[in-house]
Amino acid sequence: LGWAPRPGLPPGAAALLASGPDGEMLWLDVAHRPGQVPRARLMGRYLLPPCKQRWHTCAAFLPGGGLLVCGDRRGSLLLFPCSGSLGRAAESAGVAGGGTDPGGEESGSELEPSCLSHKGALPLETPLSVLFGLHGKTGVTSVTCHGDYIYSTGRDGCYRQLRLQGQQLEVLRKHRPCKGLQWIEELRFTPDGDLLVLGFHADNFVVWSSRTGENLHCIPCGGGHRSWSYCSSPSAEAFTFIKCGDVMLYRCEAEPREQQVLLASLHGREIACVRRLGAVEVPGHTALNIFVTGSEDTTACILALSEGSRAAVPLARLSDHISSVRALALAGPTGPGDEGFGDEGLSALFFSAGGRAQIECYRLLCSREPASESAVACQVIHVASHRLDEHWERKKNRHKLVKMDPETRYMSLSVVPGTSTKQLPMPWRFLAAACSDGSVRVFGLLESARKLVLVAESFHHQRCVLKVEAFLHARAGGERHLLCSAATDGSVAFWDITSPIADAVDALCREEWEMQPLALGAPLLTVMAHSCGVNSLHIHKTPEEHYLVASGSDDGSIHVCLLEVALDGGEATTGTCLRVLERVARPCAHAAHVTGIRVLRPDLLLSASVDQRLMLWHRGPGRLDALSTTFFHVPDLAELDCWEVAGAGREPQYYCVLCGQGLEML
């Protein structure tokens, strides 16, 4: 049995859902008046999907009317039609009705037969949409509707945000509130915009705040109670539960908080990577820059940074990773260079990766919302994910192969440009990854099918690959997809991945999701740029159709080489030839690791180092000259990102964001 509030019912009435034999669930509207026997009216019959424990655990009627969402003991979410017109029609025909004498004592004995004896006159509805096992085998604990979204909780330690697309349920995101909170029971939305997560952590009842990321209340109760209730007010809070047949009550008065947060943190540990997604123009505000950051605390954070207020406001926090987030990559609607501006705001597709060989992909939608604190509304949709150990478990004849290292870390990501075009049968995107096990891997993403597939790999470097960068060479003779990778020995390798991508597209269009990874082959060119690991890498295309490849190393040096790409024979089907036109090295450019470098123009470079210096360099014939030095305040610099903004005059302005033990924009 379970009660569910239904919009439109008068006071003193509620909807009752009852699960019976063979997975049949009944919907009854129950009305009660003081001094009278409750009156029940059968409104609908529903059939739950077959499973071992076939009963519902929670339900909610959608505000728009006509649809019912319920969760079952198997962990599935189900969507049913619930107009109630059939129930009213049956009642008018005398099929369903309450007691004939509401004031009589005998009416209670006739209530059940008169209400359910002719239930066969109502059709047995099947689900319109089923998300089987969404919360695992331990069941769904609650379903809540708030705004335009549906939220579900379960005993898998997660709550999920969903939306209704037509008459289908679509999962947008999965949230993991805090470590160890496996038994999530309920969500409550506060008037000030906070989301409270109620559940059991070990032998304590916990109220966790999504806004502050901390436990507001922790009540020792033994843990895991199935019958409980919690109520809070500004002056007091109360928690009651049943234990060993006794009703227990915990009550305490509200105490003033002695601590005040002066500056909220973005992450619990150092920030390992940062990318600028774009900017949103809000009337009455300065331009808001939207960033995504990844951290060692296993989360990625989307935040809005205002140049006017100099305040960073988190918009969303992503907690799908089980280890640190070390790399980010951005792809706009048509490629990495397109930030996806539109009348509605900002749209972007981005990837995050890190420890335990895990990649996550999200679609981000940012729109103007002047009434909110950040003036921006952010919606994140989880698109796909990939883990090498799960990929290994699905392989055929895996006992004949050498197992991959499950502790592999993704060190760097780069979206291959120019692959999501109308020439392809399906809009596939490709992602290159630098891996700690010495491999360079290429993945294919089909956003419409939410599939992320490993399509090609190479172990050429035989050591940890630190950086990877993809670029497109487009000339009249054809297009070539090129890839640059750098490893811990200081080598920088250049690959032509056009053929592997074409072969992968042919296989993927046949829906061969478990295809054997293709070989990338041997690199076209390898340059020994440094004496030790390459910590930063950037490629810039010149007006002469050449490519400037800049890199920074652990030894504090900077290396720049100018590449020319030639197509043998002048046709796209022939081979590719790379030639180094010029090489410039600047030893001891910094006093520590160079962890960020960008080519702003063919004659202008920017580098950043752990020595907390941001240096601007002029590139001349065979030399690099220092133009200026700026000291920044972020210790242990991990990465930087740069973008260009049109200035008031003719000269453009360049902005950069740095991350490490903090975040800074210059």
C-alpha positions, 0 to 999 in steps of 0.5 A: 500500500502507498499513498500518493498526493494527486493534483486536483483532489479536494481536501480530505482526499488522496490517492491510494495505490495497492499492489496485489497478486500477479503484479496487478496494481490498483489506483483508488481515490479515497475521500474522508470526512470527520464522523463518516466512513472513508469512501473509496473509488476504483480509478485504474488498474495497472500491470507491473513488469514481471520480476521476482518481487513484483510490487510498487514501492513509491508513486507520484502523479505528474502535475500536468495530469494524465500520467503516473510515475511509480517505482518498484521493488526491482529498482525500475521506474514505470510510466502509466496513463492515469486520466481516471475517466474510465474509473468515473465512467465505471462509477456512473454505470454502477461498477465502482462506488463506495458504501451506500450509507456513509453514516452506517456501521455496516457500510465498512463491511460492504466497502471492499466488495462494492469497490473491487468486485467489478474491477474487471470492467476496467482495462489492465493498463501496461506501462508507457515507458519502462526504465528497468533496474534504474536503481539496481536490485534494491528498489526505488524509495521515492519519486518526486516532481519539482518544476519540469523534472522528475526525481527518483531515489534508491538504495544504490546511493544515487538519485536521478533527474529525469524529464518527460519526452513525449510519453517516454522517461529520459534520464538526464543525470545521476547524482551521488550526494556524498560518500557512504550514503547508500540508502537514500530515502527522500528528496525535499526542496526548500523555499530558498532553493536548496535540495535536501537529501534524506537517508541512512548512513551506517546507523545514522539518519542523515539530512544532507544539503546539496548547496553546502555539501555537508550534513545538516543533521545526523541522528543516531537511530540504528539505521535502515528503518522502513517506517519513519518520518522527519519534520523540520522548521526554523525553530526545531526538528523532529524524527520518529521511527519504529524500532522493535515495535516501539515508536521512537521520537527524536526532537531537538531545538534549532541552535544558531550556527557559530560558523560562517562561510566567508568564501565557499570552495569550488572543490574539496581538493586541487583542480586538475583541469579547466575549460571555458565553455563559452559566455552567456549575455544576460541583460543588466549583467556583464558577460558571464563566462561558463567554465567546467572544472575537474578535480581530484575530489572526483567531481566536475563543476560547472560554474559561472564567473562574472567579471563585474562581481568577480564571483564564481557561482557553481551551477551544477556539480557532476559526481559520476566519476569514481576517481579523480577527474584529470582531463576535459575536452569540449565539442560544440554543435559542429566542432571544437571551434563552435561554442554553440551560441544561440538565441536561447543561450549556450549549448556544448558537448563535453567529455571528462576523464580520469582515473580508473579508465573512465570517460563521461560525456555530457550535453550542457544547456545554459540559458538566461535566467535573470531572477536566479542568483547566478542569472544563468539556468544550467541543464546537464544531460548525461549522454554516455560513459565508458570504462575499460574494465566494463569493456573488457567484461563484454569481450568475446574470448577474452581468456585468450587476451592479455587483460588491460590494466583497470588502474589506467588513467586518462591523462589528456583528451582531444576531440577530433575536429571535422568528423561530425559532418553531413558526409557521414551516414551518421553524426559520429564524433571521435575523441582521442585520449592519452593513457597512462598505460602507454597507449593512445586510444580513439573513441567514437560517440553517437549522441543519438544512441548514447553510445561511446565505443573504443574504435582504435588504439596504439601502444607505440610510446611504450610509456605513459602518454601525457598529452594528446591534441587532434587537428584537421588539415583541409586543402583542395587535395582532401582532408586529413585527420591528424593527431599529436601525442607526447609522452614522458620521454619528451617525444612528440609523435604525429599520426594520420588517423584518417583511415582508422576513423573511416574504417571505424565509421563503416563498422559503427554504421553496422551497429557493431558496438563491440568491435575489435579496436583497430590499429592506429599504425605507426606515427608519421613523424616523431620529434624529440622535443624535450629531455623529460615529460611533456606537460603542455601541448598546443597546436595553432594553424598559421595563415600559410596552412602550416602548423605551429606545435608548442610544448612545455616540459618538466625541465622548464623548457619550451619547444616550438616547431613549424610543420608542413603537411603534404598530401602525396599525389594531391589526392585524399586517398594517398598518403600524408607527409609531414616536414619540419620547417623550423624548430625553436627551443628555449631551455630554462624558460621557467624555473619549474614544470611548464604545465600550460602553453598556448599559441595566441598568434604565429608570433605570440606565445603564452606559457605558465608554470608551477613557478607561478609565472605567466610569460608572454613570448615573441616568436621570431626567426629561430628564437623566442624572446620574453615580452612580459612576466605576470605573477599569478596566485594559484599554487601547483598550476595544473592547466590553463585555457585561453580565449580571444575577445574582440577589443574596443580598438583594433587589437584583440584581447586575450583572457586566460584561466588557470587552475591548481590549488584554486582558480584564477582568471587573467 
